[in-house]
C-alpha cells in the first residue's frame, strides 16, 4: 500500500469515531457536530454573517443557512438586520454563550482523553503537519 493511501486510511479510521463521540456529547444538547462547528465559529469570531460563516467553514451557503436556522430556533444565536437590509448579523445569545461554555468543557474533556497518549510536542507536530496539506 502506498504511504499516501495509508495516511488517508488512518485519517478516515479516526474521523468517524471522533464525530460519533462528539455527537454523543452534543445530542444531550439537541445539537449535531455541524451545528456545533457553526456555533463555535460564531463564538470565536463574534458578530458575523452567514456568508462569512460559510466561507470560514468551507460549506455552501444553503447548508450554512439551514444550520443557522436551527440554531436560531434553539435560541442559541440571534439575527439582527444590518444597515444594508440584505445583511443580517448573527450573534450568540446569553443562553447560547452559557451552552457553548458547558459543551466546550465536555468536548475539551473528550479531546483530552482521545489525545492522552500523545505529549504536547507530538500534538503540535500533528497540527503543523495537517495545516500543511493542500486542501
Order of alpha helices (4+ residues) and beta strands (2+ residues): alpha-alpha-alpha-alpha-beta-beta-alpha-alpha
